[in-house]
Amino acid sequence: MRINLESMKTSFAAVAQKAKVRKGMLTIIAVFFVLQIYFVRELLAAELLFGMGFAVLFVMGLIFYFIGMIGERGLELGEAGVRMIASTTRRGIEGMEYVNRKAFRNAGSESAQ
């Protein structure tokens, strides 16, 4: 029985030693996975921040593009307005010259008589 007891002690010590090694190995693996989860979380957070930054830049680009488009359209409308005003003014000036020429012609005729 004595031999059996000694062998049991050594086997229990070996199992306990293996359990310590297993526990240490499990602790190291758990820390590794926790760090991986933290690393993945940080990467996801960084990706979301970059995504939001690029979204803001994209929206600003769209706003500037639309402002430029509206400005070009405004210039086209302004040019059409200026052409209309110029033609109307030209016709008005020609009409005034016609009236002035006619008035002076008539006025000169009456004074001569």
Secondary structure, DSSP 8 states (H G I E B T S, - for coil): -HHHHHHHHHHHHHHHHHHHHHHHHHHHHHHHHHHHHHHHHHHHHHHHHHHHHHHHHHHHHHHHHHHHHHHHHHHHHHHHHHHHHHHHHHHHHHHHHHHHHHHHHHHHHHHH-
